[in-house]
Amino acid sequence: MSFGKIIVTVGMITLFHAAYSAAQHRSYLRMTEQEFTNLPMDILIQTLFALVLTCCGVCKVVGSFREIRAVADLENRTWDSMNSRTSFYVFNHRGKKLFSEE
C-alpha cells in the first residue's frame, strides 16, 4: 500500500470518527434536553484536520497533474501530428465491391 493511500485511509477514518462524535454530541444534547448551538471545538478541529489530510492524500495518490492550458500540450506536437485525424480514416467502404473481380 502506498504512502498516499495510507494517508487517505487515515483521513477517512478520522473523518468518520468526527461524524460519529458529532452525532453522539447531538444525541447527548437531546438526552439532557439542551439546545444545540454549535459543535464543540475539538470536533470542528478534528473534521478540518481530516479534510485536509484526506485532500493531501488524494493529491498524492493521483500523481502529477497536467496543465490546464491547451497550448502546453500542443507545444510538443508537430504540425503533421496535429493535422492527423485518425477518426476519419475508413477502410471498410464500398470500394471493395466496386473493384472486386466477382
C-alpha positions in Angstrom: 0.0 0.0 0.0 1.5 3.3 -1.0 2.0 6.3 1.4 -0.7 8.3 -0.3 -3.3 5.5 0.2 -2.4 5.2 3.8 -2.9 9.0 4.3 -6.3 8.8 2.5 -7.3 5.8 4.7 -6.3 7.6 8.0 -8.0 10.8 6.8 -11.3 9.0 6.0 -11.2 7.1 9.3 -10.7 10.3 11.1 -13.5 12.0 9.2 -15.9 9.1 10.0 -14.8 9.4 13.7 -15.6 13.1 13.6 -19.0 12.5 12.1 -19.7 9.8 14.8 -18.6 12.3 17.5 -20.9 14.9 16.1 -23.9 12.5 16.1 -23.0 11.4 19.6 -22.9 15.0 20.8 -26.3 15.7 19.3 -27.8 12.7 21.0 -26.3 13.8 24.3 -27.8 17.2 23.9 -31.2 15.6 23.2 -31.0 13.4 26.3 -30.1 16.3 28.5 -32.7 18.5 26.8 -30.2 21.2 26.0 -30.4 23.4 22.9 -28.0 22.8 20.1 -26.0 25.9 19.3 -22.8 24.6 17.7 -20.4 21.7 17.8 -17.6 21.6 20.3 -14.3 23.0 19.1 -12.4 19.6 19.2 -14.9 18.1 16.8 -14.5 21.0 14.4 -10.7 20.8 14.5 -10.8 17.1 14.0 -13.1 17.5 11.0 -10.9 20.2 9.4 -7.8 18.1 10.1 -9.4 15.0 8.5 -10.5 17.0 5.5 -7.0 18.5 4.9 -5.4 15.1 5.4 -7.7 13.4 3.0 -7.3 16.1 0.3 -3.5 15.8 0.6 -3.6 12.1 0.4 -5.8 12.2 -2.7 -3.4 14.6 -4.4 -0.5 12.2 -3.5 -2.4 9.2 -4.9 -3.4 10.9 -8.1 0.2 11.8 -9.1 1.3 14.6 -11.3 -1.3 17.0 -12.7 -1.3 18.2 -16.3 -1.5 21.9 -17.1 -5.0 23.3 -17.9 -3.7 25.3 -20.8 -4.2 23.6 -24.2 -1.1 25.2 -25.6 1.1 23.3 -23.1 0.1 20.0 -24.6 0.3 21.3 -28.2 3.8 22.7 -27.8 5.4 19.2 -28.0 3.5 18.1 -31.1 4.5 18.7 -34.8 2.1 20.2 -37.3 1.8 16.8 -39.1 0.6 15.0 -36.0 -1.9 17.8 -35.2 -3.4 17.6 -38.7 -3.8 13.8 -38.5 -7.4 12.9 -37.9 -7.5 9.2 -37.4 -11.2 9.1 -36.6 -11.9 9.9 -40.3 -9.9 7.0 -41.6 -12.3 4.5 -43.1 -11.0 1.2 -44.5 -14.3 -0.6 -44.7 -16.2 1.1 -47.6 -17.9 0.4 -51.0 -14.6 0.4 -52.9 -14.1 -3.2 -52.2 -17.3 -4.1 -54.1 -16.6 -1.7 -56.9 -13.1 -3.1 -57.7 -13.6 -6.8 -56.9 -13.5 -9.3 -59.7 -16.6 -11.3 -58.8 
